Amino acid sequence: MTTLALPADRCALVVEMAAIRANWRAVRQSFAGAGVGAVVKQDAYGLGIAEVVPLLAALGCRDFWVADLQEAADVRRAEPSGRIFVLHGLVGGTLRDYQALGAIPVLVDMSEVEALARLAGDAPAACAIHLDTGLNRLGLGLAEVRRLAAEPGLLGRLQVAAYVTHLAHFSDPGARANLWQWRRFSAWTRHLPPAPLSFSASSGVFGPKERHGDLARVGSALYGVETTPSRPQPIVAAATLTAPILRVHRVPAGREVGYSGAYRTRSARRLAQLGIGYGDGVPYRFHGDAHVLIDGHRAPVVSTSAMSLMSVDVTDLPEEALRPGLRAVLFGPGLPVDQIAAAAGVAPNVVHVRAGRSAPRFYLPCPDEPGAGTATAPRPHHAPQMA
Ligand SMILES: *Cc1c(COP(=O)(O)O)cnc(C)c1O
């Protein structure tokens, strides 16, 4: 599937930059509001801020959303202009730290609104304000919004770049709760000084246009991770995780495979040992059926994974599918990350982010449009430092 030289004894996460570009365009086309921002927290969901941010900036992305100030610094290094919104609020540093990076804190409660108003000098301080319309995690509730409306002096010292709220039931596009959160959000913000509304994440930009708001915050969809399985999005997987087959061997019936007898062969099986394990971000334990693809054939995962190994059952695979040098695909186009995640009882992004942050990464640049900010091929992201 790739022309990259991947390590023969290690797993590899291959990032297809053209897929991220296609997803960006699909999101842009669907979103009715003024601007699509990219959520790049957790090193761009494991795909690499240093590589993903320049690509998105070249495609016209102006807003980047991160969790914390360290990530804001990583984005700023990759993209000298553009706005950076910091979702964890104001606690990451001094106001000067935020201003030096051109980072905009998304204030998480009333005490942060008051603190920033106090800190603001002659010029109003830039911020966004998180409103809690139903998730009960971050943001001001109705009582605090009323206070803000009654004390215009507070917001007078702030320059509000956006009001932000986040859906509790994003994965269920038909949930009534989504409609209620939108109604609260639009009603509350009508009492506040005007500023763009940031409502839609990945699920929202493909949802009803009358609820898109002005500024989207899109993560998963850009990387090809589906957030609304009941209403599939027009996106493609950007990351492919593969592992080398280290050994194929026959195991008689009644043998234990792996630690503590986690799996026992009921009949004679043929197993393949893959060079990937939980240390590379794959789940440790599988509750349901999971499989990998070898030359297009499904091979069920057996047992738990170990730190750098996992076993799959290749008994039913044709001989030619097991030729030396072939790699097993754990997720990628044609095998959504949802599959392995569901078998482990976790959200798809749990596997995507962990694998992206743990496995060595390689980049396939966009084939056309040279200079679109893509990396040159193969570039392991934690290669040893070379002088
Ligand atoms: C992570 C996050 C997003 C991105 O959500 P996706 O479903 O991945 O697009 C948007 N907004 C907030 C507040 C987030 O924490």
The ligand as a Gaussian input file, in Angstrom:
#p B3LYP/6-31G(d) Opt

LIG

0 1
 C      -11.869000      17.491000      21.307000
 C      -12.838000      18.598000      21.173000
 C      -13.394000      18.910000      19.924000
 C      -13.175000      18.066000      18.691000
 O      -14.134000      17.051000      18.637000
 P      -14.178000      16.033000      17.389000
 O      -15.418000      15.262000      17.615000
 O      -12.946000      15.202000      17.457000
 O      -14.243000      16.863000      16.154000
 C      -14.204000      20.037000      19.836000
 N      -14.470000      20.797000      20.922000
 C      -13.980000      20.501000      22.135000
 C      -14.338000      21.374000      23.291000
 C      -13.164000      19.398000      22.307000
 O      -12.693000      19.091000      23.531000

